[in-house]
């Protein structure tokens, strides 16, 4: 995800074009986030909301997209998906904060 060469022993294919490299780095961000959250679920005693899980996955994918911009360059679809991901993460954050403020703790 953060190395300059996207072709490693962990990928079952070679990314020859810029579009394939962008896809591989974004997918690596997804796998990294899911791995982190799996460990968090296994060893955490508190419940984690699904909105938080999706927000973490989206933010790690956006971070991997930034590394893809640094190492692989820019394409129109990569820039569009980057901004869509940021808007989605911000929307999840706003909705999650609004829902937390509406919860009744006097059960």
KAVEN-V735687 format. One record per residue. RES is the residue in three letters. PSI is psi in degrees with one decimal (999 if undefined). D_FIRST is the distance of its C-alpha to the first C-alpha in Angstrom with 1 decimal. Layout:
res=[RES | RES]
psi=[PSI | PSI]
d_first=[D_FIRST | D_FIRST]
//
This chain:
res=[UNK | UNK | UNK | UNK | UNK | UNK | UNK | UNK | UNK | UNK | UNK | UNK | UNK | UNK | UNK | UNK | UNK | UNK | UNK | UNK | UNK | UNK | UNK | UNK | UNK | UNK | UNK | UNK | UNK | UNK | UNK | UNK | UNK | UNK | UNK | UNK | UNK | UNK | UNK | UNK | UNK | UNK | UNK | UNK | UNK | UNK | UNK | UNK | UNK | UNK | UNK | UNK | UNK | UNK | UNK | UNK | UNK | UNK | UNK | UNK | UNK | UNK | UNK | UNK | UNK | UNK | UNK | UNK | UNK | UNK | UNK | UNK | UNK | UNK | UNK | UNK | UNK | UNK | UNK | UNK | UNK | UNK | UNK | UNK | UNK | UNK | UNK | UNK | UNK | UNK | UNK | UNK | UNK | UNK | UNK | UNK | UNK | UNK | UNK | UNK | UNK | UNK | UNK | UNK | UNK | UNK | UNK]
psi=[-40.6 | 3.6 | 152.4 | -35.9 | 120.8 | -21.1 | 109.4 | -180.0 | -12.8 | -16.9 | 133.5 | 6.3 | 166.8 | 130.1 | 104.4 | -29.4 | 168.4 | -38.4 | -40.6 | -36.1 | -40.8 | -43.6 | -44.0 | -41.4 | -39.2 | -42.1 | -36.4 | -37.3 | -39.1 | -46.4 | -39.7 | -45.4 | -42.4 | -37.9 | -43.9 | -45.0 | -31.4 | -44.4 | -37.1 | -40.2 | -38.2 | -40.0 | 8.2 | 141.3 | -14.7 | 154.8 | 138.9 | 131.2 | 150.6 | -31.0 | -37.7 | -40.9 | -49.0 | -36.9 | -42.6 | -45.6 | -44.4 | -42.1 | -37.8 | -35.0 | -36.8 | -39.8 | -41.6 | -30.3 | -34.5 | -43.7 | -32.7 | -37.4 | -40.2 | -46.8 | -30.6 | -11.6 | -169.8 | 141.8 | 161.7 | -44.9 | -33.5 | -40.9 | -41.0 | -45.7 | -30.2 | -48.7 | -32.1 | -41.2 | -41.6 | -45.0 | -39.5 | -43.6 | -41.4 | -42.3 | -42.5 | -41.2 | -45.0 | -44.9 | -39.9 | -42.1 | -38.1 | -39.3 | -35.2 | -35.5 | -19.9 | -10.5 | 139.2 | 117.4 | 3.2 | 59.9 | 999]
d_first=[0.0 | 3.8 | 5.9 | 8.5 | 9.1 | 7.3 | 10.2 | 10.2 | 12.8 | 10.9 | 11.1 | 14.8 | 14.9 | 14.4 | 12.9 | 15.8 | 16.1 | 14.3 | 14.7 | 13.1 | 10.0 | 10.0 | 10.6 | 8.0 | 5.1 | 7.8 | 8.6 | 5.6 | 6.4 | 9.9 | 9.8 | 8.6 | 11.4 | 13.8 | 13.5 | 14.3 | 17.0 | 18.5 | 19.0 | 20.5 | 22.8 | 23.9 | 24.8 | 25.9 | 29.6 | 29.3 | 28.6 | 25.5 | 26.1 | 24.3 | 23.8 | 21.9 | 19.6 | 19.0 | 18.5 | 15.8 | 13.9 | 14.4 | 13.5 | 10.1 | 9.6 | 11.2 | 9.1 | 5.9 | 8.8 | 9.9 | 7.2 | 7.9 | 11.5 | 11.4 | 10.3 | 11.6 | 14.4 | 16.1 | 17.7 | 20.2 | 18.6 | 15.2 | 17.3 | 19.4 | 16.8 | 15.3 | 18.8 | 19.7 | 16.9 | 18.2 | 21.7 | 21.1 | 19.6 | 22.6 | 24.9 | 23.8 | 24.3 | 27.7 | 28.9 | 27.9 | 29.8 | 32.7 | 33.0 | 32.9 | 35.8 | 37.7 | 37.6 | 41.0 | 40.8 | 44.6 | 44.5]
//
